[in-house]
Amino acid sequence: MHSIRTVITGSGSYIPSKIKTNDDFASQDFFAEDHVKIPTPSAEIVAKFKDITGIEERRYVTNNLTASDIGIIAGKLAIEDAGIDPETIDQIIVAHNFGNVFPNTIQTDAVPSLASHIKNGLGIKNPNCIAYDVLFGCPGWILGVTQADAFIKSGLAKKCLVIGTETLSRVIDHFDRDSMIFSDGAGATVIEAMEGDENSSGIIAQSMQSHCEAELSYITMGKSYLPDADPSVRYIKMKGRKVYEYAIKNVPLAMKECIEKAGVDIHAVKKFFLHQANEKMDEGFIKALFKLYGIRHIPAHIMPMSIHKLGNSSVATIPTLYDMVKRGAMEEHQLHKGDIIVFASVGAGMNINAICYRV
């Protein structure tokens, strides 16, 4: 029996040109939350950081670009890849966390929305193309895809452009060790309504959760760890251990729920596209997920990773990673028609979500 399927028909990404290596932090002074300088040599801090996160380098945007600028670039590429007329897009859904942050300023700019800026930058004139933003922490792009799916299934939209874009390099406290995790980037996907049956391409199932009690304080905004820093200037702050413990417990459960909703055998999942926040944490997600199924042996090449060279660009990590694999930019990873894949993310809120998708 045929029904409406929600299908990814195009993808695009923007990887900033400015490379920031771990060596660039080797002479940086780091301070703890109590504003006391960490006595460990910086080079040692950086080496330990790499062992834990897997990050060797990350990308920062140049001063002339904003989050909406790079979102426009990724969006254009996705539209070209899908081969559609941009005037036929019904919704532009843009996930971010900080709006446009301009160099050397202490305010973010999200009025008008980044989606409005991107619609303008794409030259789309159709007033029935609705542009809006979503704020959901790092899982924002997956939320955008989930919303596109809901609008498509309800018959209110046929084509959506979903973008994740972020310039975290402009909201980090360079005196905080955690600042080395974050990076910039943009990823975009065209999502379309297609007729098909249960074996056709499209979203099969999804799951999401928000934990907003004690978890609310795990990723927040706060003053610099540098002593006597201006308290009016706030930066992204993370309780790394708390985030890890929360995520390693809850993300595998959300993925399992999604896979079970889809009625899919775990062995049928070919790839897991996970938010690129921490190499060991992502590996932990997969181990914990397979353990929930009583499986010890994890198939090789099941989890593409970009974090080593691109760092954590928040909402951009998954669509960027998906685009790279789809384009054949990662040697060990390919996608084939009919493959079942899972997207999953976790971030500030704390929020978790997952999508089971047939390529």
C-alpha positions in Angstrom: 0.0 0.0 0.0 1.4 3.4 -1.0 1.6 6.3 1.4 3.5 9.6 1.8 7.2 9.1 2.7 9.5 11.8 4.0 12.7 11.6 2.0 16.1 13.3 2.1 16.6 14.2 -1.6 19.6 16.5 -1.3 22.4 17.5 1.1 25.2 20.1 1.3 27.7 21.4 3.8 30.1 24.2 4.5 33.4 23.3 6.3 35.2 26.6 7.3 38.6 27.1 5.9 40.4 28.2 9.1 42.0 25.2 10.8 42.7 25.4 14.6 45.0 22.6 15.7 45.6 21.3 19.2 49.1 22.7 19.0 47.6 26.2 18.8 46.4 25.7 22.4 49.7 24.5 23.8 50.7 27.9 25.1 47.2 28.9 26.3 46.7 29.4 30.1 43.7 27.5 31.4 41.7 28.2 34.5 39.3 26.1 36.5 35.7 27.0 37.4 37.0 28.5 40.7 39.1 31.0 38.5 42.4 29.4 39.7 45.0 28.7 37.1 45.4 25.0 36.4 49.0 24.1 37.3 49.3 21.3 34.7 51.4 22.3 31.7 49.1 23.3 28.8 50.7 20.9 26.4 49.8 18.1 28.9 46.2 19.4 29.2 45.9 19.4 25.4 47.4 15.9 25.1 44.9 14.5 27.6 42.1 16.4 25.9 42.9 14.6 22.6 43.0 11.2 24.3 39.5 11.8 25.8 37.7 13.5 22.9 39.6 12.3 19.8 39.8 15.9 18.5 43.0 16.8 16.8 41.8 20.0 15.1 38.7 22.0 14.5 37.4 24.6 12.0 36.6 28.3 12.7 34.9 30.7 10.3 36.7 33.7 9.0 35.7 37.1 10.4 33.7 38.0 7.3 31.2 35.1 7.8 28.2 34.6 10.1 26.1 31.5 10.9 23.5 32.6 8.4 26.2 33.2 5.7 27.5 29.6 6.0 23.9 28.3 6.2 23.2 29.9 2.9 26.2 28.2 1.3 25.2 24.8 2.7 21.5 25.4 1.7 22.5 26.3 -1.9 24.5 23.1 -2.2 21.6 21.0 -0.8 19.1 22.6 -3.3 21.5 21.9 -6.2 22.0 18.3 -5.1 18.2 17.8 -4.9 17.7 19.4 -8.3 14.7 21.5 -7.2 13.5 25.0 -7.8 14.1 26.9 -4.6 10.8 28.7 -5.1 9.0 25.4 -4.5 10.3 25.1 -1.0 7.5 25.3 1.6 9.5 25.7 4.7 13.1 26.7 5.7 13.8 25.3 9.1 17.1 26.5 10.7 18.6 25.0 13.8 21.2 27.0 15.8 21.8 28.1 19.3 23.4 31.6 19.2 22.1 33.3 16.1 24.6 35.4 14.2 27.5 36.3 16.5 29.7 39.0 15.0 33.4 39.2 15.9 34.3 41.4 18.8 30.7 41.9 20.1 29.0 40.5 23.2 25.5 40.2 21.7 24.0 37.6 19.5 21.7 38.6 16.6 18.6 36.5 15.9 16.2 39.2 14.8 15.2 38.7 12.2 15.6 34.9 12.4 18.5 33.2 10.7 16.0 31.4 8.5 14.7 34.7 7.3 18.3 35.8 6.5 18.9 32.5 4.7 15.7 32.7 2.7 16.8 36.2 1.6 20.3 35.0 0.8 18.9 32.2 -1.3 16.9 34.7 -3.3 13.6 33.0 -2.6 10.7 35.3 -3.2 7.7 33.0 -2.6 5.8 34.4 0.4 4.4 30.9 1.1 7.9 29.7 1.8 7.9 29.9 5.6 11.2 30.5 7.3 11.7 29.9 11.0 14.3 28.8 13.6 14.4 26.0 16.1 16.4 26.1 19.3 16.9 22.6 20.8 20.6 22.4 21.7 22.8 20.2 19.6 19.9 18.0 18.5 18.4 20.9 16.7 18.9 19.6 13.1 17.2 16.3 13.9 14.3 18.3 15.5 14.1 20.3 12.3 13.9 17.1 10.2 11.2 15.8 12.7 9.2 18.9 12.2 9.5 18.7 8.4 8.3 15.1 8.6 5.3 16.2 10.7 4.3 19.0 8.2 4.8 16.6 5.3 2.7 13.8 6.8 0.0 16.3 7.7 -0.1 17.6 4.1 0.9 21.1 5.0 4.3 20.9 3.2 5.8 19.0 0.3 9.4 20.4 0.4 11.4 21.6 3.3 15.0 22.8 3.6 16.5 21.9 7.0 19.7 23.5 8.0 22.0 23.3 11.1 24.5 26.2 11.3 26.7 27.4 14.1 29.7 29.6 14.9 30.7 28.3 18.4 34.2 29.8 18.1 32.6 33.2 18.9 31.0 32.1 22.2 33.8 30.1 23.8 35.9 31.1 26.7 39.5 30.4 25.6 40.6 30.1 29.2 38.3 27.1 29.7 39.6 23.6 28.7 36.2 22.7 27.2 36.6 25.5 24.6 38.8 23.2 22.6 35.9 20.9 21.8 33.8 23.5 19.9 34.0 24.5 16.2 32.0 26.0 13.4 30.1 24.6 10.4 26.8 24.3 8.5 25.0 21.3 7.1 21.7 21.3 5.1 19.2 18.8 3.7 16.3 19.0 1.4 13.4 17.0 2.7 10.6 16.0 0.3 7.2 14.2 0.3 7.4 11.1 -1.9 4.9 8.4 -2.6 6.1 4.9 -1.6 5.5 1.8 0.4 7.0 0.6 3.7 10.1 -0.5 1.9 10.7 2.8 0.1 13.2 5.5 1.2 12.1 7.7 4.0 11.8 8.3 7.7 10.6 5.1 9.5 10.4 6.2 13.1 11.7 8.8 15.6 12.0 9.4 19.3 12.8 12.3 21.5 13.1 13.4 25.2 13.7 16.5 27.2 15.2 16.3 30.8 14.9 19.7 32.4 15.4 19.2 36.1 19.0 19.0 37.4 20.0 18.4 33.8 19.2 22.1 33.0 22.5 23.1 34.5 24.7 20.8 32.5 25.3 23.1 29.6 24.7 26.8 30.2 26.1 30.3 29.7 28.5 31.8 32.2 31.3 34.2 32.8 34.9 33.5 31.8 37.1 31.4 34.1 39.7 34.1 33.8 40.0 35.9 37.1 38.4 39.4 37.1 36.8 38.7 33.7 33.9 41.0 32.7 30.8 39.3 34.1 28.6 40.9 31.5 30.3 38.8 28.8 29.0 35.2 28.9 30.3 32.1 27.2 29.1 28.5 26.7 29.9 26.4 29.8 29.6 22.7 30.1 29.8 20.2 33.1 31.6 17.6 31.1 31.3 14.7 33.5 27.6 15.3 34.1 26.9 15.5 30.4 28.8 12.3 29.8 27.0 10.4 32.6 23.6 11.7 31.4 24.2 10.9 27.7 25.7 7.5 28.1 22.6 6.4 30.1 19.9 8.0 28.0 21.0 8.2 24.4 21.3 4.4 23.9 17.8 4.1 25.3 16.4 6.7 22.9 18.1 5.0 20.0 16.7 1.6 21.0 13.2 3.1 21.4 13.5 4.5 17.9 14.7 1.3 16.3 11.9 -0.7 18.0 9.3 1.8 16.9 10.6 1.2 13.4 10.2 -2.5 13.8 13.8 -2.9 12.6 16.3 -5.6 13.7 19.4 -4.0 15.2 21.6 -6.0 12.8 19.8 -4.3 9.9 21.2 -0.8 10.8 24.1 -0.1 8.5 25.3 3.2 9.9 24.8 5.4 13.0 25.2 9.1 12.4 25.8 10.5 15.9 26.3 14.0 17.1 30.1 14.5 17.1 30.8 15.7 20.6 33.3 13.3 22.0 34.8 10.2 20.3 34.8 8.0 23.5 31.2 9.1 24.3 30.0 8.2 20.8 31.8 4.8 21.0 30.2 4.4 24.4 26.7 5.0 22.9 27.1 2.2 20.4 28.6 -0.3 22.9 25.7 0.5 25.4 23.1 0.2 22.6 24.3 -3.2 21.4 24.6 -4.3 25.1 20.9 -3.5 25.5 20.3 -6.2 22.8 22.7 -8.6 24.5 25.3 -8.2 21.7 29.0 -7.9 22.4 30.4 -7.8 18.9 29.9 -4.5 17.1 30.1 -4.5 13.3 33.1 -2.6 11.9 32.6 0.7 10.1 29.2 1.2 11.5 29.9 4.7 12.9 31.3 7.4 10.7 33.2 10.1 12.6 34.3 13.6 11.7 35.2 14.9 15.1 38.9 14.2 14.8 39.4 17.0 12.2 36.2 19.0 12.5 35.4 19.1 16.3 32.0 19.7 17.7 30.0 22.1 15.5 26.7 21.5 17.5 23.7 21.3 15.1 25.9 21.1 12.1 27.8 17.9 13.0 25.2 15.3 11.8 24.1 16.9 8.5 27.7 17.7 7.7 28.7 14.1 8.5 25.8 12.7 6.5 26.7 14.9 3.5 30.4 13.8 3.6 29.5 10.1 3.6 26.8 10.6 0.9 29.4 12.3 -1.3 31.9 9.5 -0.8 34.3 11.7 1.2 34.9 9.1 3.8 36.7 6.0 2.4 35.4 3.4 4.8 31.8 4.5 4.7 29.2 4.3 1.8 25.5 4.5 1.6 23.4 2.3 -0.6 19.8 2.3 -1.7 17.7 0.6 1.0 20.3 0.9 3.8 18.8 1.6 7.2 20.6 4.3 9.2 20.0 6.0 12.5 20.6 9.7 13.4 20.9 10.5 17.1 22.0 13.5 19.1 22.1 15.0 22.6 22.6 18.5 23.9 21.7 21.4 26.1 18.3 21.3 27.7 19.1 18.4 28.1 17.5 17.1 25.0 17.8 13.8 23.1 16.4 12.6 19.8 16.8 9.9 17.2 15.5 9.1 13.7 15.5 5.8 11.9 15.7 6.3 8.2 15.8 4.1 5.1 18.1 5.5 2.4 
